Amino acid sequence: MSAAAMPMSCPTTAELIAAVQRADSSQGLLLATQALAACPDPAAASTLVEVLGFNNPGAAVAAVDGLIGLGPGAVDALLQLDPENYGARAWAVRALAGIGDVRGLELLVDALGTDVAASVRRAAAKGLGALRLGDLEPARQAAIQARCLDALLAATADGEWVVRYAVVVGLEGLAKASPLDPAAHGALKAGLQRLQVVSAENPTVVQLRAQLALDHLSPP
């Protein structure tokens, strides 16, 4: 077999990580991060999390995609982020929202209630409605649902309509995840009804999305 016909070997995770670490330009970092993000090895998680703190939005988007692809295997690395690194924390919220692991609950709740960026609060709202609760015992499920519901209901008053739209999505997702007790079901329905109200401050798109969620809401 000629050298030209020899199959090329795939780089190892260590080689992909090294490529990210030695990248010396924005474009180089982006390409190296994209390659590492395509790697299914959980060992890539820590380096992808490091990239979240770099001032390179393109690479951060690629890192978030890679972390979501790793799923629960990326959560520990995400939760070890320096809370003072705001940029990295904002990207981490997006990753945790996409993964849906309940270990991200506290960070998502805090982000929805306190983050200054509407895009981060929006991601957190969607994430709280998409946590994967199926493998938890009923009491634990109920406790997490209650935390999510409280946070989402508080955010129905968010000043940004894009966040309120995401809150509707989160509330609908929470209702579909597993049955709510009658009191929680009533509170959730009331929250959606608040977002359905016609007003100058509440765009039609939010009103219609809230109505759609109410139409999909099953009885308690």
C-alpha positions in Angstrom: 0.0 0.0 0.0 1.4 3.4 -0.9 1.9 6.1 1.6 -0.8 8.2 0.0 -3.3 5.3 0.5 -2.4 4.8 4.1 -5.4 5.6 6.4 -4.8 8.7 8.6 -5.0 8.1 12.4 -7.4 10.2 14.4 -5.8 12.5 17.0 -6.1 11.4 20.6 -8.0 13.4 23.2 -4.6 14.5 24.7 -3.5 15.8 21.3 -6.7 17.7 20.8 -6.4 19.3 24.2 -2.8 20.2 23.5 -3.9 21.9 20.3 -6.3 24.1 22.2 -3.7 25.0 24.8 -1.1 26.0 22.2 -3.5 28.0 20.0 -2.0 31.4 19.4 -4.8 33.2 17.5 -8.5 33.6 17.7 -9.1 31.5 14.6 -6.6 28.9 15.8 -8.4 28.6 19.1 -11.8 28.4 17.3 -10.7 25.6 15.1 -8.9 23.7 17.9 -12.0 24.0 20.1 -14.3 22.8 17.4 -12.1 19.7 17.0 -12.1 19.0 20.7 -15.8 19.7 21.0 -16.4 16.8 18.5 -14.5 14.4 20.8 -16.9 12.2 22.9 -14.3 11.7 25.6 -15.4 13.2 29.0 -11.7 14.0 29.6 -12.2 16.9 27.2 -14.6 18.6 29.6 -12.1 20.5 31.7 -10.4 22.1 28.7 -13.7 23.0 27.1 -14.7 24.7 30.3 -11.5 26.6 30.3 -12.3 27.9 26.9 -15.6 29.4 28.2 -13.4 31.9 30.1 -11.5 33.1 27.1 -12.5 36.2 25.2 -13.5 34.3 22.1 -17.3 34.0 21.6 -17.0 31.6 18.6 -14.8 29.2 20.6 -17.1 29.5 23.6 -20.1 28.5 21.4 -18.2 25.5 20.1 -17.2 24.6 23.7 -20.8 24.8 24.9 -21.9 22.5 22.0 -19.2 20.1 23.0 -20.1 20.2 26.7 -23.7 19.6 25.9 -22.7 16.6 23.8 -20.8 15.2 26.7 -23.9 15.4 28.8 -23.7 14.5 32.5 -20.0 13.8 32.1 -19.4 17.5 31.8 -21.3 18.7 34.8 -18.6 18.4 37.5 -16.2 20.5 35.4 -18.9 23.1 34.8 -19.7 23.4 38.5 -16.0 23.9 39.4 -16.0 27.2 37.5 -14.8 30.3 39.4 -18.0 32.1 40.2 -16.2 35.4 39.8 -15.5 34.8 36.1 -18.8 36.2 34.8 -18.2 35.5 31.2 -17.4 31.8 31.8 -20.4 31.5 34.2 -22.8 32.9 31.5 -21.6 30.3 29.0 -21.8 27.6 31.7 -25.5 28.4 32.3 -26.2 27.8 28.6 -24.3 24.5 28.8 -26.0 23.3 31.9 -29.4 24.3 30.5 -28.7 22.1 27.5 -27.5 19.2 29.5 -30.5 19.1 31.8 -28.7 17.5 34.8 -30.3 18.3 38.1 -26.8 19.1 39.6 -27.1 22.3 37.7 -30.3 23.4 39.5 -28.8 25.9 41.9 -26.8 27.7 39.2 -29.8 27.9 36.9 -32.0 29.2 39.7 -29.5 31.8 40.6 -28.9 32.9 37.0 -32.6 33.3 36.3 -33.1 35.4 39.4 -29.9 37.6 39.4 -28.0 37.5 36.1 -27.7 40.9 34.4 -27.9 39.5 30.9 -31.3 38.7 29.4 -29.8 36.0 27.2 -28.5 34.2 30.3 -31.8 34.5 32.2 -33.5 33.2 29.1 -31.3 30.1 28.9 -31.8 29.5 32.6 -35.6 29.7 32.3 -35.6 27.1 29.5 -33.2 24.9 31.4 -35.3 24.8 34.5 -38.2 23.5 32.5 -36.0 20.8 30.9 -34.3 19.1 33.8 -34.2 15.3 33.6 -36.1 14.1 36.6 -37.2 10.6 35.5 -34.6 8.6 37.4 -35.2 10.4 40.7 -37.3 9.1 43.5 -40.7 10.8 43.7 -39.9 13.0 46.8 -36.7 14.3 45.1 -38.6 15.0 41.9 -41.2 17.0 43.8 -38.6 19.0 45.7 -36.8 20.0 42.5 -40.1 20.7 40.7 -41.0 23.1 43.5 -37.7 24.9 43.3 -38.0 25.3 39.5 -41.6 26.4 39.7 -40.9 29.1 42.4 -38.0 30.4 40.2 -40.0 30.5 37.0 -43.1 32.1 38.7 -40.9 34.8 40.1 -39.5 35.4 36.6 -42.9 36.0 35.1 -42.3 39.6 36.2 -38.9 39.8 34.4 -38.5 43.2 32.6 -37.4 41.6 29.3 -40.1 40.0 27.1 -37.6 37.4 25.7 -37.1 36.1 29.2 -40.8 36.0 29.9 -41.2 34.0 26.6 -38.6 31.6 27.9 -40.4 31.4 31.2 -43.5 30.2 29.3 -41.5 27.5 27.6 -40.0 26.5 31.0 -43.3 26.3 32.7 -44.8 24.2 29.9 -41.8 21.9 30.1 -42.1 21.6 33.8 -45.7 20.6 33.5 -44.9 18.0 31.0 -42.0 16.5 32.9 -44.0 14.7 35.5 -47.4 15.2 37.2 -47.7 18.2 39.6 -49.8 18.2 42.7 -53.0 20.3 42.4 -51.6 23.3 44.3 -48.5 23.4 42.1 -50.6 22.9 39.0 -52.8 25.8 39.9 -49.9 28.1 40.6 -48.3 27.1 37.3 -51.5 27.8 35.4 -51.9 31.2 37.1 -48.4 32.1 36.1 -49.2 31.3 32.4 -52.4 33.3 32.7 -50.4 36.3 33.9 -48.2 36.0 30.8 -51.3 35.8 28.6 -52.6 39.2 29.7 -52.9 41.8 27.0 -50.9 44.9 27.8 -48.5 47.4 26.1 -45.6 45.9 28.1 -46.4 42.3 27.1 -45.9 41.6 23.4 -48.3 39.6 21.4 -45.7 36.9 20.9 -45.6 36.2 24.7 -49.4 36.3 25.0 -49.8 33.8 22.2 -47.1 31.5 23.5 -48.7 31.6 26.9 -52.1 30.7 25.4 -50.5 27.8 23.5 -49.0 26.5 26.8 -52.3 26.8 28.5 -53.9 24.8 25.7 -51.4 22.1 26.2 -51.7 22.0 29.9 -53.2 18.8 31.2 -55.6 18.8 34.1 -54.1 18.1 37.5 
